[in-house]
Amino acid sequence: MLKIFHNPRCKHSRAGLDYLKSKTDNYNIREYLKEPLTKEEIQEILLKTNLQPIDIVRKQEDYFKKNLKEKNFNKDEWIKIILENPKLLQRPIVVGKLKAVIANPPQNIDRLF
């Protein structure tokens, strides 16, 4: 079972969900702005994508530009920042049993099959 962390107001997230629907019906949708991620879920995403927290942050967000740009934080600090500001999370993120991908572009989902 796949899990997609989704924001229905984001065109990239909607495109990723549509692509996922075209590939499988074995997934759950999690609107992470309504039901925020846990620290453990962020750690799982980082482990399964083999990325650092800064790599899953949306750098075009105003909050990032005004408060975080060009600052250095350690891994735990970035996770805390993401937990407190879920809009910063790249989207959509699709998590499988062993791997996860940032599904922008949506074709990144193919890596999970």
Backbone as CSV, one residue per row, in Angstrom:
resi,resn,N_x,N_y,N_z,CA_x,CA_y,CA_z,C_x,C_y,C_z
1,MET,0.842,-1.187,0.000,0.000,0.000,0.000,0.884,1.247,0.000
2,LEU,0.634,2.128,-0.945,1.350,3.394,-1.030,0.598,4.456,-0.241
3,LYS,1.323,5.473,0.188,0.711,6.613,0.861,1.177,7.867,0.146
4,ILE,0.226,8.730,-0.193,0.581,9.997,-0.819,0.264,11.128,0.147
5,PHE,1.286,11.925,0.433,1.107,13.133,1.235,0.743,14.232,0.247
6,HIS,-0.485,14.711,0.369,-1.132,15.480,-0.692,-1.681,16.802,-0.173
7,ASN,-1.586,17.822,-1.027,-2.223,19.111,-0.785,-3.113,19.390,-1.994
8,PRO,-4.442,19.274,-1.838,-5.333,19.423,-2.991,-5.322,20.821,-3.622
9,ARG,-4.766,21.808,-2.943,-4.704,23.159,-3.501,-3.484,23.368,-4.395
10,CYS,-2.610,22.379,-4.447,-1.367,22.491,-5.215,-1.496,21.738,-6.543
11,LYS,-1.207,22.416,-7.650,-1.349,21.760,-8.962,-0.372,20.599,-9.126
12,HIS,0.835,20.721,-8.555,1.796,19.626,-8.657,1.319,18.409,-7.870
13,SER,0.722,18.669,-6.734,0.206,17.580,-5.913,-0.977,16.901,-6.606
14,ARG,-1.859,17.691,-7.198,-2.996,17.109,-7.936,-2.505,16.292,-9.123
15,ALA,-1.472,16.779,-9.813,-0.919,16.031,-10.953,-0.307,14.720,-10.477
16,GLY,0.383,14.754,-9.352,0.968,13.531,-8.803,-0.097,12.519,-8.412
17,LEU,-1.173,12.998,-7.795,-2.266,12.101,-7.411,-2.928,11.501,-8.644
18,ASP,-3.158,12.314,-9.664,-3.754,11.792,-10.902,-2.858,10.727,-11.528
19,TYR,-1.565,10.970,-11.524,-0.629,9.996,-12.090,-0.650,8.708,-11.281
20,LEU,-0.646,8.846,-9.958,-0.698,7.678,-9.091,-1.968,6.872,-9.356
21,LYS,-3.096,7.546,-9.508,-4.367,6.869,-9.797,-4.302,6.095,-11.107
22,SER,-3.518,6.619,-12.066,-3.408,5.932,-13.361,-2.550,4.671,-13.261
23,LYS,-1.772,4.552,-12.193,-0.850,3.428,-12.025,-1.388,2.326,-11.116
24,THR,-2.181,2.710,-10.108,-2.629,1.743,-9.110,-3.843,2.290,-8.363
25,ASP,-4.559,1.388,-7.727,-5.622,1.830,-6.815,-5.267,1.440,-5.384
26,ASN,-4.025,1.038,-5.176,-3.556,0.572,-3.881,-2.783,1.696,-3.165
27,TYR,-3.519,2.723,-2.705,-2.875,3.860,-2.041,-3.853,4.507,-1.061
28,ASN,-3.288,5.241,-0.137,-4.052,6.080,0.785,-3.629,7.518,0.567
29,ILE,-4.581,8.422,0.671,-4.305,9.851,0.539,-4.252,10.462,1.933
30,ARG,-3.218,11.229,2.178,-3.095,11.936,3.452,-2.941,13.422,3.164
31,GLU,-3.963,14.198,3.490,-3.881,15.646,3.339,-3.114,16.183,4.538
32,TYR,-1.830,16.364,4.346,-0.928,16.627,5.469,-1.122,18.003,6.105
33,LEU,-1.816,18.918,5.428,-2.101,20.202,6.072,-3.264,20.068,7.060
34,LYS,-4.145,19.106,6.817,-5.252,18.836,7.744,-4.830,17.868,8.842
35,GLU,-3.990,16.910,8.473,-3.490,15.899,9.411,-1.963,15.899,9.321
36,PRO,-1.316,16.753,10.108,0.134,16.947,9.984,0.939,15.669,10.192
37,LEU,2.107,15.669,9.579,3.033,14.552,9.726,3.610,14.530,11.136
38,THR,4.046,13.359,11.532,4.759,13.200,12.787,6.261,13.251,12.505
39,LYS,7.022,13.408,13.550,8.481,13.372,13.421,8.920,12.046,12.806
40,GLU,8.286,10.954,13.234,8.642,9.633,12.719,8.343,9.515,11.225
41,GLU,7.253,10.112,10.781,6.919,10.065,9.347,7.939,10.854,8.527
42,ILE,8.356,11.997,9.024,9.381,12.765,8.303,10.681,11.973,8.259
43,GLN,11.047,11.346,9.361,12.261,10.533,9.376,12.148,9.361,8.400
44,GLU,10.969,8.759,8.315,10.760,7.665,7.360,10.919,8.166,5.927
45,ILE,10.345,9.323,5.620,10.471,9.908,4.280,11.948,10.150,3.957
46,LEU,12.674,10.712,4.894,14.097,10.987,4.667,14.876,9.701,4.438
47,LEU,14.597,8.695,5.222,15.275,7.410,5.072,14.957,6.779,3.720
48,LYS,13.689,6.767,3.348,13.271,6.081,2.124,13.590,6.854,0.852
49,THR,13.788,8.174,0.959,14.190,8.958,-0.209,15.701,9.140,-0.280
50,ASN,16.374,8.836,0.841,17.809,9.075,0.953,18.141,10.559,0.747
51,LEU,17.282,11.420,1.305,17.471,12.862,1.209,17.700,13.451,2.592
52,GLN,18.205,14.666,2.614,18.347,15.441,3.840,17.103,16.321,3.996
53,PRO,16.801,16.775,5.204,15.596,17.590,5.403,15.512,18.804,4.479
54,ILE,16.624,19.482,4.243,16.592,20.661,3.362,16.134,20.291,1.956
55,ASP,16.342,19.030,1.555,15.964,18.580,0.215,14.455,18.401,0.054
56,ILE,13.725,18.315,1.165,12.271,18.146,1.066,11.530,19.439,1.444
57,VAL,12.280,20.535,1.514,11.716,21.842,1.837,11.472,22.624,0.554
58,ARG,10.319,23.282,0.507,9.975,24.152,-0.636,10.647,25.510,-0.429
59,LYS,11.669,25.764,-1.190,12.444,26.986,-1.013,11.776,28.216,-1.622
60,GLN,10.700,28.015,-2.371,9.989,29.146,-2.959,8.906,29.706,-2.034
61,GLU,8.674,29.053,-0.893,7.695,29.544,0.076,8.190,30.834,0.714
62,ASP,7.260,31.780,0.933,7.620,33.049,1.562,8.277,32.854,2.925
63,TYR,7.742,31.909,3.704,8.305,31.678,5.035,9.775,31.287,4.941
64,PHE,10.095,30.442,3.977,11.488,30.045,3.792,12.331,31.261,3.413
65,LYS,11.865,32.023,2.442,12.630,33.170,1.955,12.878,34.194,3.058
66,LYS,11.879,34.425,3.882,11.977,35.461,4.908,12.703,35.008,6.169
67,ASN,12.608,33.723,6.505,13.091,33.281,7.805,14.197,32.234,7.794
68,LEU,14.363,31.524,6.686,15.262,30.367,6.713,16.388,30.419,5.694
69,LYS,16.192,31.165,4.637,17.172,31.202,3.553,18.552,31.590,4.087
70,GLU,19.547,30.833,3.626,20.950,31.073,3.956,21.274,30.866,5.433
71,LYS,20.403,30.167,6.142,20.695,29.813,7.528,21.042,28.336,7.586
72,ASN,21.859,27.981,8.536,22.267,26.592,8.680,21.588,25.980,9.899
73,PHE,20.900,24.877,9.660,20.260,24.134,10.729,20.707,22.689,10.633
74,ASN,20.740,22.000,11.761,21.062,20.577,11.715,19.796,19.795,11.362
75,LYS,19.953,18.501,11.200,18.851,17.641,10.755,17.643,17.738,11.688
76,ASP,17.871,17.648,12.987,16.758,17.715,13.944,16.069,19.071,13.922
77,GLU,16.837,20.133,13.757,16.242,21.474,13.680,15.365,21.610,12.432
78,TRP,15.841,21.070,11.289,15.035,21.122,10.066,13.747,20.327,10.228
79,ILE,13.833,19.171,10.854,12.625,18.363,11.063,11.630,19.142,11.915
80,LYS,12.108,19.791,12.958,11.234,20.601,13.822,10.596,21.741,13.020
81,ILE,11.375,22.387,12.175,10.864,23.479,11.337,9.771,22.961,10.409
82,ILE,9.983,21.816,9.797,8.975,21.228,8.899,7.710,20.872,9.682
83,LEU,7.891,20.299,10.866,6.723,19.944,11.687,5.907,21.177,12.047
84,GLU,6.573,22.268,12.332,5.895,23.500,12.729,5.353,24.283,11.534
85,ASN,5.855,24.002,10.351,5.470,24.722,9.129,5.245,23.737,7.993
86,PRO,4.180,22.941,8.059,3.998,21.876,7.064,3.878,22.372,5.622
87,LYS,3.534,23.651,5.421,3.479,24.166,4.052,4.839,24.141,3.376
88,LEU,5.903,24.028,4.165,7.255,23.983,3.606,7.569,22.656,2.924
89,LEU,6.781,21.633,3.198,7.071,20.303,2.673,6.848,20.230,1.168
90,GLN,7.841,19.668,0.461,7.668,19.396,-0.971,6.436,18.529,-1.154
91,ARG,5.784,18.662,-2.288,4.587,17.876,-2.532,4.419,17.564,-4.002
92,PRO,3.749,16.443,-4.220,3.375,15.410,-3.264,4.566,14.499,-2.973
93,ILE,4.477,13.808,-1.867,5.454,12.775,-1.534,4.694,11.461,-1.480
94,VAL,5.223,10.471,-2.178,4.594,9.149,-2.203,5.551,8.170,-1.525
95,VAL,5.005,7.459,-0.539,5.811,6.551,0.270,5.348,5.117,0.037
96,GLY,6.311,4.256,-0.296,6.043,2.835,-0.440,6.684,2.064,0.696
97,LYS,6.710,0.766,0.550,7.254,-0.087,1.607,8.748,0.157,1.828
98,LEU,9.507,0.275,0.737,10.955,0.413,0.851,11.496,1.753,0.363
99,LYS,10.743,2.445,-0.473,11.198,3.693,-1.073,10.121,4.754,-0.955
100,ALA,10.554,5.997,-1.128,9.631,7.126,-1.221,10.200,8.087,-2.266
101,VAL,9.322,8.872,-2.871,9.757,9.848,-3.880,8.980,11.147,-3.715
102,ILE,9.639,12.223,-4.092,8.928,13.476,-4.292,8.385,13.380,-5.713
103,ALA,7.073,13.380,-5.832,6.430,13.101,-7.117,6.215,14.366,-7.938
104,ASN,7.268,15.129,-8.076,7.269,16.299,-8.930,8.576,16.269,-9.707
105,PRO,8.573,15.772,-10.936,7.415,15.450,-11.766,6.752,14.137,-11.350
106,PRO,5.487,13.979,-11.742,4.728,12.787,-11.348,5.378,11.471,-11.759
107,GLN,6.141,11.476,-12.841,6.773,10.250,-13.324,7.763,9.669,-12.317
108,ASN,8.168,10.445,-11.320,9.035,9.908,-10.264,8.359,8.745,-9.543
109,ILE,7.044,8.710,-9.571,6.286,7.625,-8.925,6.663,6.274,-9.515
110,ASP,7.057,6.253,-10.781,7.429,4.990,-11.431,8.542,4.264,-10.681
111,ARG,9.378,4.989,-9.950,10.482,4.368,-9.197,9.973,3.448,-8.092
112,LEU,8.711,3.591,-7.721,8.147,2.770,-6.642,7.608,1.436,-7.140
113,PHE,7.566,1.245,-8.456,7.007,0.002,-9.015,8.095,-0.872,-9.592
